[in-house]
């Protein structure tokens, strides 16, 4: 018997939609049936690149004409709630790009609407499904690290890249309308690595942000802060969250300090390396650890070569795994790959951070 397939559609045909389309095409449980964008040429071009049978410029028309099981929402965040409401009313499950919504209040409304419709939702926290993230979570569950004492989550950003330049050259860019501007479009990838490892309970947050760049334009782009440091405490554990747009090379990693062991997960190098504890006399203890660390990276490199040879080392390998798990959740009524409580905690932390660094006066954001 032929395995069941889900009909998939994408709404929003910008850059990230290519990543979605490519990974959907690689999954046997998915049939990419349609694409939609308010700019018809964008939908047409995505359809041509990935051989998508039909394309639309109106979401309601697409939902009425197509039998869609899962809608991938890759539009700017302000549209996520209304699109999701339309999608679940049409009988779709929904996969939403990060951030889930511009505010935690909208995130709660979005999840409530999905649950009331009897549908399922996930958000594209794809780095959390890379091989090193999965291995890290397994180490934590087994207790290999002991109790979590402290976490460091770091995300670098290249302002000179295509998206950074588009943002800083266009005062009308949609990112400027987000409450947290540049931070809000990227903070998920910092916070979603911290949240699953922090204890539940009351959480305190202290955030500091500033603008380091000097090339100002005397328009809305000047209000974009580009450096963020956050201290979080929850129970007996603490965390540092860093967004950095000026340090080179651009980094992306998480470091976990436990009562038994400390481990580094690097998302650029795709490595997971334990910190070796010094057990030799002082002089030798300083000589051998670099060799142990070098051998650990060599083993990781060998593993990555094998993954590459097995066609499991694509840039969006984590996205592929997340999509697959979500589709399994829909087809087999399996657990969701990301819990709603995790999504909401990320949204609530983001709200608190943004309010501290972009405080509002009479409903308007003001720059410190």
C-alpha positions as a printed Julia matrix, in Angstrom:
368×3 Matrix{Float64}:
   0.0    0.0     0.0
   1.34   3.42   -0.92
   2.24   5.54    2.12
  -0.11   8.42    2.93
   0.95  11.85    1.68
   0.1   15.29    2.92
  -0.75  18.08    0.51
   1.43  21.07    1.41
   1.16  24.73    0.41
   3.39  27.73    1.11
   2.14  31.28    1.64
   4.83  33.93    1.4
   7.41  33.35   -1.33
  10.39  35.32   -0.07
  13.9   33.99    0.53
  13.13  31.55    3.37
  10.36  29.96    1.28
  13.07  28.4    -0.91
  14.42  26.55    2.12
  10.94  25.28    2.94
  10.22  24.21   -0.63
  13.5   22.35   -0.99
  13.04  20.37    2.23
   9.36  19.64    1.55
  10.38  18.22   -1.84
  12.86  15.91   -0.08
  10.23  14.32    2.17
   8.29  11.28    0.9
   5.27  12.09    3.1
   4.76  15.48    1.42
   3.34  16.71   -1.86
   4.05  20.4    -2.48
   0.82  21.35   -4.23
   0.62  25.15   -4.3
   2.34  28.45   -3.51
   0.85  31.85   -2.76
   2.12  35.42   -2.48
   0.4   38.81   -2.77
   3.05  39.58   -5.4
   2.04  37.21   -8.25
   5.54  37.16   -9.76
   6.99  35.88   -6.46
   4.56  32.95   -6.35
   5.11  32.23  -10.03
   8.89  32.2    -9.68
   8.87  29.93   -6.62
   6.52  27.56   -8.46
   8.84  27.51  -11.46
  11.98  26.89   -9.37
  10.48  23.93   -7.47
   7.97  22.61  -10.04
   4.97  23.45   -7.85
   1.84  22.69   -9.91
  -0.21  25.79   -9.05
   0.4   29.3    -7.73
  -1.89  32.01   -6.4
  -1.87  35.66   -5.37
  -4.81  35.32   -2.96
  -4.75  33.03    0.09
  -8.5   32.53    0.37
  -8.68  31.5    -3.29
  -5.89  28.98   -2.79
  -7.52  27.54    0.34
 -10.87  27.26   -1.49
  -9.41  25.66   -4.64
  -6.87  23.29   -3.11
  -7.16  20.46   -0.59
  -4.33  21.56    1.71
  -3.37  19.49    4.76
  -0.49  21.66    6.01
   0.08  25.34    5.27
   3.62  26.71    5.67
   3.41  30.38    6.66
   6.57  32.21    5.57
   5.21  35.76    5.6
   6.25  38.65    7.9
   5.2   38.08   11.55
   2.36  40.63   11.65
   0.37  38.43    9.24
   0.85  35.13   11.1
  -2.26  35.37   13.27
  -4.79  36.27   10.53
  -3.3   33.74    8.11
  -3.41  31.0    10.75
  -7.05  31.82   11.55
  -7.92  31.47    7.85
  -5.89  28.28    7.54
  -7.42  26.38   10.46
 -10.9   27.5     9.39
 -10.15  25.84    6.04
  -9.06  22.63    7.78
  -5.26  23.08    7.61
  -2.55  22.29   10.09
  -0.01  25.1    10.23
   3.78  25.45   10.27
   4.81  29.05   10.99
   8.13  30.78   10.47
   9.73  32.39   13.5
   8.85  34.54   15.32
   5.5   32.92   16.01
   3.82  36.33   16.36
   4.8   39.96   17.1
   3.62  39.67   20.73
   3.03  36.95   23.3
  -0.64  37.93   23.42
  -0.97  37.19   19.69
   0.99  33.95   20.15
  -1.54  32.83   22.8
  -4.45  33.71   20.5
  -2.84  31.85   17.61
  -2.27  28.65   19.59
  -5.75  28.82   21.12
  -7.32  29.11   17.66
  -5.38  26.07   16.42
  -6.36  23.97   19.44
 -10.02  24.97   19.22
 -10.04  23.96   15.55
  -8.6   20.55   16.43
  -5.51  21.18   14.31
  -1.77  21.17   14.97
   0.88  23.88   14.87
   4.64  24.13   14.98
   7.15  26.94   14.55
  10.35  26.74   12.53
  12.97  26.41   15.28
  15.05  24.36   12.87
  18.53  24.7    14.48
  17.12  22.86   17.51
  16.75  19.81   15.25
  20.32  19.78   13.94
  22.32  16.71   14.91
  24.28  18.48   17.67
  21.08  19.89   19.2
  19.44  16.46   19.25
  22.55  14.91   20.82
  22.74  17.7    23.42
  19.11  17.15   24.42
  19.77  13.41   24.77
  22.78  14.07   27.05
  20.62  16.33   29.23
  17.78  13.79   29.44
  20.21  11.0    30.41
  21.7   13.21   33.12
  25.2   13.22   31.6
  25.58  16.92   32.43
  24.03  16.7    35.87
  21.86  19.65   36.88
  22.0   22.7    34.63
  23.84  25.53   36.35
  24.28  28.05   33.54
  23.69  28.44   29.79
  25.22  30.69   27.17
  23.4   31.18   23.86
  25.11  33.33   21.23
  23.93  34.4    17.79
  26.07  36.51   15.5
  24.62  38.51   12.64
  26.15  39.95    9.49
  24.76  43.44    8.92
  26.68  43.55    5.63
  24.72  40.54    4.33
  21.84  40.76    1.89
  19.09  40.89    4.53
  20.99  43.3     6.77
  21.62  45.68    3.89
  17.99  45.49    2.75
  16.85  46.34    6.28
  19.26  49.23    6.83
  18.7   50.79    3.41
  14.89  50.76    3.5
  13.09  52.69    6.28
   9.81  51.05    5.15
  11.09  47.47    5.58
   8.62  45.31    7.54
  11.22  44.6    10.26
  11.04  48.27   11.34
   7.38  47.72   12.24
   8.14  44.87   14.65
   8.16  45.92   18.33
  11.7   44.54   18.68
  12.89  45.37   15.15
  16.06  43.44   14.18
  16.22  41.62   17.52
  12.69  40.28   17.22
  13.38  38.74   13.84
  16.33  36.78   15.29
  15.8   36.33   19.03
  13.99  33.0    18.61
  17.26  31.37   17.57
  18.86  32.6    20.81
  16.02  31.95   23.25
  14.71  28.66   21.87
  17.98  26.98   22.84
  17.71  28.25   26.41
  14.04  27.65   27.17
  13.98  23.81   26.97
  16.87  23.61   29.45
  15.75  26.22   32.01
  13.72  25.08   35.02
  10.04  26.0    35.03
   8.86  28.7    37.4
   9.29  32.44   37.98
  11.89  33.94   35.66
  13.75  37.23   35.95
  15.19  39.05   32.93
  17.64  41.92   32.64
  18.34  43.14   29.09
  20.69  45.82   27.76
  20.92  46.9    24.12
  22.66  49.58   22.12
  23.51  50.68   18.6
  27.18  50.18   17.76
  27.2   51.1    14.08
  28.01  54.72   13.19
  26.71  55.02    9.6
  23.38  56.69   10.35
  20.87  57.9     7.75
  18.56  60.22    9.73
  15.53  58.01    9.09
  13.74  55.05   10.7
  16.76  52.81   10.2
  18.65  54.8    12.86
  16.32  53.39   15.55
  17.54  49.84   14.95
  19.69  48.68   17.87
  22.23  46.05   16.84
  23.84  44.67   20.05
  21.88  42.86   22.77
  22.92  41.25   26.06
  20.42  39.45   28.31
  20.78  37.85   31.74
  18.04  35.36   32.63
  17.49  33.56   35.93
  14.99  30.76   36.49
  15.17  28.79   39.72
  18.74  27.69   40.37
  19.84  28.18   36.74
  20.99  31.27   34.89
  21.57  32.05   31.23
  23.27  34.63   29.04
  21.62  35.41   25.71
  23.71  37.4    23.23
  22.87  38.89   19.84
  25.97  40.43   18.25
  26.09  42.14   14.86
  29.7   43.3    14.85
  32.02  40.52   16.06
  33.81  38.38   13.48
  33.62  35.62   12.58
  29.84  35.43   12.89
  29.17  32.81   15.56
  26.2   30.63   16.5
  26.6   28.38   19.52
  25.27  27.32   22.9
  27.36  26.35   25.91
  25.83  24.38   28.76
  27.4   24.21   32.23
  26.22  21.31   34.37
  27.13  19.97   37.79
  28.79  16.97   36.09
  30.02  18.27   32.74
  30.17  21.27   30.41
  29.52  21.01   26.68
  29.75  23.27   23.61
  27.36  22.93   20.67
  28.48  24.94   17.64
  25.84  25.39   14.93
  28.22  26.74   12.3
  30.73  23.9    12.65
  28.04  21.34   13.57
  30.0   20.02   16.51
  29.21  18.95   20.05
  32.3   18.81   22.29
  32.59  18.13   26.02
  35.0   20.2    28.1
  37.7   17.9    29.44
  38.32  18.07   33.19
  41.91  18.44   34.28
  42.99  15.29   36.16
  46.79  15.4    35.79
  49.42  17.34   37.74
  49.41  21.08   37.01
  52.06  21.24   34.26
  50.84  18.16   32.38
  47.27  19.21   33.04
  47.91  22.28   30.92
  49.69  20.36   28.19
  47.22  17.6    27.3
  43.75  19.22   27.3
  44.29  20.94   23.91
  45.12  17.52   22.4
  41.98  16.0    23.9
  39.93  18.9    22.55
  41.6   18.51   19.14
  40.81  14.79   19.0
  37.2   15.54   19.96
  36.88  17.95   17.04
  38.56  15.41   14.76
  35.95  12.79   15.73
  33.19  15.3    15.04
  34.74  16.11   11.66
  34.75  12.42   10.78
  31.1   12.14   11.78
  30.25  15.15    9.62
  32.06  13.61    6.64
  29.97  10.46    7.01
  26.79  12.56    7.24
  27.85  14.47    4.12
  28.53  11.23    2.26
  25.09   9.96    3.24
  23.39  13.16    1.96
  22.36  14.09    5.52
  24.47  17.24    5.8
  22.42  19.81    3.89
  22.32  23.4     5.14
  18.73  22.93    6.35
  19.11  19.38    7.68
  17.47  20.47   10.94
  14.55  21.93    9.02
  14.13  18.64    7.2
  14.0   16.76   10.51
  11.53  19.24   12.04
   9.19  19.06    9.02
   9.34  15.28    9.06
   8.48  15.11   12.76
   5.61  17.56   12.32
   4.18  15.63    9.38
   4.43  12.43   11.43
   2.55  14.21   14.21
  -0.25  15.02   11.75
  -0.36  11.64   10.0
   0.07   9.41   13.05
  -1.2   11.69   15.8
   2.29  11.57   17.32
   3.48  14.2    19.82
   4.37  17.63   18.46
   8.09  18.24   17.9
   7.84  21.49   19.91
   5.39  21.92   22.77
   3.04  24.88   22.87
   4.35  25.75   26.33
   7.86  26.05   24.88
   6.67  28.33   22.07
   4.78  30.53   24.52
   7.68  30.78   26.97
   9.94  31.96   24.14
   7.3   34.54   23.14
   6.91  35.76   26.72
  10.67  36.1    27.21
  10.89  38.0    23.95
   8.12  40.39   25.06
   9.97  41.12   28.31
  13.31  41.71   26.57
  11.8   43.96   23.91
   9.91  46.03   26.47
  13.17  46.62   28.35
  15.23  47.65   25.31
  12.47  49.35   23.3
  10.21  50.77   26.05
   6.86  52.12   24.92
   5.28  55.46   25.76
   1.58  55.9    24.89
   1.78  52.86   22.64
   4.79  54.12   20.69
   8.26  52.64   20.89
  10.94  55.05   22.05
  14.7   54.64   21.79
  16.79  54.88   24.94
